[in-house]
């Protein structure tokens, strides 16, 4: 089969103005970035406020293998299939981060005949949104150090600065650094570090903000440091929320592109689901809901991460009704959780596949706790055997469909689209987490109901931070649990369906501007590193400007 980029280059794209016109976006709200990409002015929401929302379909997954299970490919395929069935559908996705693109994952715009296009641009810089987030984030870093050098009027304690620097690349050497070396002209030496841009609180804020006013207010409330007398320092104290929002004035506008079959797609924002809330921007999905009958949106990683955060935090924040959940599974992932080693996943193993169904069942049971219809999409690979597929259908008691979107596009997801339409419901969804719960109660509920733990313990560091949060009035905020994506537990080695174990919270981080507290479980790093042979070695550009190696 042809590579993703070869398939993408053969696609017949429509001018972005035609895509916009087909879904009711007038030229006044469209800002083209060339022929096939455009930003949509957020003011369009005001003109659409009297229109009824379409139905929202959330796509998530079972606990993935290191290679991922194809949620993006399935999401795109499902939206295209709905359009083939005569429905009006838009897909909303996150923007790829350069870190994973050049790292282990490669491109993140779907695959095969189920892609959003132009995939080279989407994967590489796109409209500059992520770089704008980096610039706004690093402006704040620079202002903090300049403030300390020139008198430190606020009395910032250099040992209590919480705001690290950022860049959109995997670089483990920058996790822990010292800045300000070289004499007094360069400021005061202190410990610092970098996080990847997708982990920045600015990225979370961009995806949660309702408009420019809300963006500025959220930025102003970011807590960056403590003073010598234990007071909190916020961005509003440094008086740069306006400047930071100005850098983001275009980044807040959703990006409109199209799929390989000319289905409209909003690709906007890119927070990771293992360390943030893991879904595209509220603004993009709200616009899509006003302009279509069915919106397909994707949440990062497995249902215990992205989907839980979407259902317990993002949807209540945005005021969404969630009408159906699709859980993506693969034969490979089932065998992986059934005990098969990564290098042997292409070999037939029905026994392991059946054993691994326990992991899928846990995610299905968890999603049903939100009172939403749940169906399974088995993303079929060419290495899956006929026997494995037959035995899956025999042993999977959950409503499911086999999906061939990678090789057939929308046609390959027709069965899934029909299954979703048969099961979709209105006004039944309810969050699992009650906002009136204490922080400890929220974490205990998630640990026992979603992660299937027997009990929760807090380290001394976590208990100290809890006291800090309570002292400053942040203990009532929603909680985002940062944990491994490789297990429903806090231990990546616990595969399949662990239960009854001890779930450990080792620390907390405050994202006051974004409006949540991050509970850290296990060894989660916010700056990934490159592998021995990163995907960067596969990417190249020829003399004609054609890019290869993105897949």
Residue pairs with C-beta under 8 A, 6 or more apart in sequence:
1 112
1 382
1 407
2 10
3 551
4 107
4 109
4 110
4 111
4 112
4 115
4 119
4 550
4 551
5 107
5 119
5 120
5 547
5 548
5 549
5 550
5 551
7 112
7 113
7 115
7 260
8 115
8 117
8 118
8 119
8 120
8 260
9 546
11 115
11 117
11 260
13 35
13 36
13 117
13 118
13 258
13 262
14 258
14 262
15 35
15 36
16 30
16 32
16 34
16 35
16 36
16 37
16 38
16 256
16 257
16 258
17 27
17 30
17 32
17 38
19 256
19 257
19 258
19 262
19 264
20 26
20 27
20 30
20 38
20 40
20 256
20 264
22 264
23 88
23 90
23 264
23 291
23 292
24 291
25 40
25 44
25 256
25 291
28 41
29 40
29 41
29 43
29 44
29 47
30 38
30 39
30 40
30 41
30 256
31 38
31 39
31 40
31 41
31 253
32 38
33 39
33 127
33 255
36 117
36 118
36 121
36 257
36 258
37 118
37 121
37 126
37 127
37 255
37 256
37 257
38 255
38 256
39 127
39 250
39 253
39 254
39 255
39 256
40 253
40 254
40 255
40 256
40 266
40 287
41 253
42 211
42 212
42 252
42 253
42 254
42 283
44 287
45 211
45 283
45 286
45 287
45 290
48 287
48 290
48 291
51 290
51 291
53 289
53 290
53 321
54 88
54 288
54 289
54 290
54 291
54 292
54 293
54 294
54 295
55 293
55 294
55 295
55 321
55 323
55 324
55 424
55 426
56 285
56 289
56 295
56 297
56 320
56 321
56 322
56 323
57 78
57 294
57 295
57 296
57 297
57 323
57 324
57 325
57 326
57 420
57 424
58 297
58 298
58 299
58 307
58 310
58 311
58 322
58 324
58 325
58 326
58 372
59 71
59 74
59 75
59 78
59 296
59 297
59 298
59 299
59 325
59 326
59 328
59 377
60 71
60 298
60 299
60 302
60 303
60 306
60 307
60 310
60 325
60 326
60 327
60 328
60 363
60 367
61 69
61 71
61 301
61 302
61 303
61 327
61 328
61 329
61 333
61 363
62 69
62 302
62 303
62 327
62 328
62 329
62 333
62 334
62 337
62 359
62 360
62 363
63 302
63 304
63 333
63 337
63 359
63 363
63 485
63 486
63 487
63 488
63 495
64 301
64 302
64 333
64 485
64 486
65 330
65 332
65 333
65 336
65 342
65 345
66 104
66 342
66 486
67 332
68 105
69 328
69 329
69 330
69 332
69 333
69 379
70 111
70 328
70 330
70 379
70 406
71 298
71 328
72 93
72 108
72 109
72 110
72 111
72 298
73 110
73 111
73 112
73 114
73 115
73 379
73 405
73 406
74 114
74 326
74 328
74 377
74 379
74 403
74 405
74 413
74 416
75 91
75 93
75 110
75 296
75 297
75 298
76 91
76 93
76 110
76 114
76 115
76 116
76 259
76 260
76 263
76 265
76 296
76 405
77 114
77 403
77 405
77 406
77 409
77 410
77 412
77 413
77 416
78 91
78 296
78 326
78 377
78 403
78 405
78 413
78 416
78 417
78 420
79 89
79 90
79 91
79 259
79 263
79 265
79 294
79 296
80 89
80 114
80 259
80 260
80 261
80 263
80 405
80 409
80 410
80 413
81 405
81 410
81 411
81 412
81 413
81 414
81 416
81 417
82 89
82 294
82 296
82 417
82 420
82 421
83 89
83 261
83 263
83 410
84 261
84 410
84 411
84 414
84 417
85 414
85 417
85 418
85 421
87 293
87 294
87 417
87 421
88 291
88 292
88 293
88 294
89 263
89 292
89 293
89 294
89 295
89 296
90 263
90 264
90 265
90 266
90 288
90 291
90 292
90 294
90 295
90 296
91 116
91 259
91 263
91 264
91 265
91 266
91 295
91 296
91 297
92 265
92 266
92 267
92 268
92 280
92 284
92 285
92 288
92 295
92 296
92 297
92 298
93 116
93 265
93 266
93 267
93 280
93 297
93 298
94 108
94 267
94 268
94 269
94 270
94 271
94 278
94 279
94 280
94 298
94 300
95 122
95 126
95 129
95 130
95 255
95 267
95 268
95 269
95 270
95 280
96 107
96 108
96 109
96 122
96 123
96 126
96 270
97 108
97 130
97 168
97 196
97 197
97 198
97 270
97 272
98 124
98 125
98 130
98 168
98 169
99 168
99 169
99 170
99 196
99 198
99 528
100 106
100 108
100 170
100 528
101 107
101 108
101 123
101 124
101 535
101 550
102 169
102 170
102 530
102 534
102 535
102 536
102 539
103 170
103 528
103 530
103 531
103 534
103 535
103 536
104 531
104 534
104 535
105 535
106 535
106 538
106 550
106 551
107 119
107 123
107 550
107 551
108 123
109 115
109 116
109 117
109 119
109 122
109 123
109 267
110 116
110 119
110 259
111 406
111 551
112 405
112 406
112 407
112 409
113 260
113 405
113 406
113 407
113 408
113 409
113 412
114 259
114 260
114 405
114 406
114 409
114 410
114 412
114 413
115 259
115 260
116 122
116 257
116 258
116 259
116 260
116 265
116 267
117 257
117 258
117 259
117 260
118 257
119 550
120 547
120 550
122 257
122 267
123 550
124 547
124 550
125 131
126 255
126 267
127 250
127 251
127 255
128 250
128 251
129 206
129 250
129 251
129 255
129 268
129 269
130 168
130 197
130 198
130 203
130 270
131 168
132 247
132 248
132 250
132 251
133 166
133 197
133 200
133 202
133 203
133 206
133 248
133 251
134 166
134 167
134 168
134 197
134 200
135 247
136 202
136 219
136 244
136 245
136 247
136 248
137 165
137 166
137 197
137 200
137 201
137 202
138 165
138 166
139 240
139 243
139 244
139 247
140 163
140 222
140 224
140 235
140 238
140 240
140 244
141 163
141 164
141 165
141 166
141 192
143 238
143 240
144 156
144 161
144 163
144 224
144 225
144 238
145 179
145 180
145 187
145 188
146 187
147 153
147 154
147 156
147 238
148 156
148 158
148 187
148 188
149 187
149 188
154 227
154 233
154 237
154 238
155 227
155 228
155 229
155 231
156 225
156 226
156 227
156 233
157 225
157 226
157 227
157 228
158 188
158 190
159 190
159 191
160 225
160 226
160 227
161 190
161 192
161 224
161 225
162 223
162 224
162 225
162 509
162 510
163 222
163 224
163 225
164 192
164 193
164 194
164 195
164 526
165 174
165 192
165 193
165 194
165 195
166 194
166 195
166 196
166 197
166 199
166 200
167 174
167 194
167 196
167 197
168 196
168 197
168 198
169 196
170 196
170 527
170 528
170 529
170 530
170 534
171 194
171 527
171 529
171 530
172 527
172 528
172 529
172 530
174 193
174 194
174 527
175 193
175 194
175 525
175 527
176 191
176 193
177 191
177 192
177 193
177 194
178 189
178 190
178 191
178 192
179 187
179 189
179 190
179 192
180 186
180 187
180 188
180 189
180 190
181 189
193 527
194 527
195 526
195 527
196 272
196 526
196 527
196 528
197 203
198 270
198 271
198 272
198 276
199 271
199 272
199 275
199 276
199 526
199 527
201 222
201 511
201 513
201 514
202 219
202 244
202 248
203 269
203 270
203 271
203 276
204 271
204 276
204 277
204 511
204 514
204 516
205 215
205 218
205 219
205 222
205 513
205 514
206 215
206 248
206 251
206 252
206 269
206 281
207 268
207 269
207 271
207 277
207 279
207 280
207 281
207 282
208 218
208 277
208 281
208 282
208 314
208 317
208 514
208 515
209 215
209 218
209 252
209 281
209 282
209 283
210 282
210 283
211 252
211 283
212 245
212 249
212 252
215 245
215 248
215 252
216 241
216 242
216 245
217 241
218 513
218 514
218 515
219 235
219 241
219 244
219 245
219 513
220 234
220 235
220 236
220 241
220 513
221 234
221 235
221 236
221 512
221 513
222 234
222 235
222 511
222 512
222 513
223 232
223 233
223 234
223 510
223 512
223 513
224 233
224 234
224 235
224 238
225 232
225 233
226 232
226 233
227 233
232 472
234 512
235 241
235 244
235 513
252 281
252 283
253 283
254 266
254 268
254 281
254 283
254 284
254 287
255 266
255 267
255 268
255 284
256 264
256 265
256 266
257 265
257 266
257 267
258 264
258 265
259 265
260 409
261 409
261 410
263 410
264 288
264 291
264 292
266 280
266 284
266 285
266 287
266 288
267 280
268 280
268 281
268 283
268 284
269 279
269 280
269 281
269 284
270 280
271 277
271 278
271 279
271 300
272 278
272 300
273 279
273 299
273 300
273 301
273 305
273 306
273 309
273 485
274 300
274 301
274 305
274 482
274 483
274 484
274 485
274 524
275 482
275 518
275 524
275 526
276 480
276 482
276 514
276 518
277 306
277 309
277 310
277 313
277 314
277 480
277 514
277 516
278 299
278 300
278 301
278 305
278 306
278 309
278 310
279 285
279 297
279 298
279 299
279 300
279 306
279 309
279 310
279 314
280 297
280 298
282 314
282 317
282 318
285 295
285 297
285 318
285 320
286 318
288 295
288 297
289 295
289 320
297 310
298 306
299 305
299 306
299 307
299 309
299 310
300 306
301 485
302 363
302 485
302 488
303 325
303 327
303 363
303 366
303 367
304 363
304 366
304 450
304 451
304 488
305 483
305 485
307 325
307 367
308 366
308 432
308 446
308 450
309 480
310 322
311 322
311 367
311 370
311 372
311 429
311 431
311 432
312 431
312 432
312 433
312 446
312 478
313 433
313 478
313 480
313 516
314 320
315 321
315 322
315 429
315 431
316 431
316 435
317 478
317 515
321 426
321 427
321 429
322 370
322 372
322 429
323 372
323 373
323 424
323 425
323 426
323 429
324 372
324 373
324 374
324 375
324 420
324 423
324 424
324 425
325 367
325 370
325 372
325 373
325 374
325 375
326 374
326 375
326 376
326 377
326 416
326 420
327 360
327 363
327 364
327 367
327 374
327 375
327 376
327 377
328 376
328 377
328 379
328 403
329 360
329 376
329 377
329 378
329 379
329 400
330 378
330 379
330 380
330 381
331 353
331 378
331 380
331 381
331 383
331 384
331 388
331 389
331 392
332 345
332 346
332 381
332 383
332 384
333 356
333 359
334 352
334 353
334 354
334 356
334 357
334 359
334 360
334 392
335 345
335 349
335 352
335 353
335 356
336 342
336 345
336 356
336 495
337 355
337 356
337 358
337 359
337 495
337 496
337 497
338 349
338 351
338 352
338 353
338 354
338 355
338 356
338 496
339 352
339 355
339 356
339 495
339 496
340 347
340 349
340 352
345 383
346 383
348 385
348 387
348 388
349 388
350 387
350 388
350 391
353 388
353 391
353 392
354 391
354 395
355 496
356 496
357 392
357 395
357 396
358 496
358 497
359 488
359 495
359 496
359 497
360 376
360 396
360 398
361 398
361 497
362 452
362 488
362 497
363 488
364 374
364 376
364 398
366 449
366 450
367 374
368 374
369 432
369 449
370 429
370 430
370 431
370 432
371 428
371 429
371 430
372 425
372 428
372 429
373 423
373 424
373 425
374 398
374 399
375 398
375 399
375 400
375 401
375 416
375 419
375 420
375 423
376 396
376 398
376 399
376 400
376 401
377 400
377 401
377 403
377 413
377 416
378 389
378 392
378 396
378 400
378 401
378 402
378 403
379 403
379 405
379 406
380 389
380 402
380 403
380 404
380 406
381 406
382 407
389 402
393 400
393 402
399 419
399 423
400 419
401 413
401 415
401 416
401 418
401 419
402 415
403 412
403 413
403 415
403 416
404 411
404 412
404 413
405 412
405 413
406 412
432 445
432 446
432 449
432 450
433 442
433 445
433 446
433 478
433 479
435 476
435 478
437 445
438 475
438 476
439 466
439 469
439 475
439 476
439 477
439 479
439 517
439 519
440 456
440 458
440 466
442 478
442 479
443 456
443 479
443 481
443 505
443 519
444 456
446 479
446 481
447 453
447 455
447 456
447 503
448 454
448 456
450 488
451 483
451 488
451 489
451 490
451 503
452 488
452 489
452 497
452 498
452 499
452 500
453 489
453 499
453 500
453 501
453 502
453 503
454 499
454 500
454 501
454 502
455 502
455 503
456 502
456 503
456 504
456 505
457 502
457 503
457 504
457 505
458 466
458 504
458 505
459 504
459 505
459 506
459 507
461 506
461 507
462 505
462 506
462 507
462 508
462 519
462 520
465 507
465 508
466 475
466 508
469 475
469 508
469 510
469 517
474 510
474 512
474 517
475 517
477 512
477 515
477 516
477 517
478 515
478 516
478 517
479 516
479 517
479 518
479 519
480 511
480 516
480 517
480 518
480 519
481 518
481 519
481 521
482 509
482 518
482 519
482 520
482 521
482 524
483 489
483 490
483 520
483 521
483 522
483 524
484 490
484 491
484 492
484 521
484 522
484 524
486 492
486 495
487 493
487 494
487 495
487 498
488 494
488 497
488 498
489 498
489 501
489 503
490 503
490 504
490 521
490 522
491 498
491 501
491 522
492 522
494 501
503 521
504 521
504 522
505 519
505 520
505 521
506 520
506 521
506 522
507 520
508 517
508 518
508 519
508 520
509 517
509 518
509 520
510 517
510 518
511 517
511 518
530 536
535 549
538 548
538 549
538 551
539 547
539 548
539 549
539 550
540 547
540 548
540 549
541 547
541 548
542 548
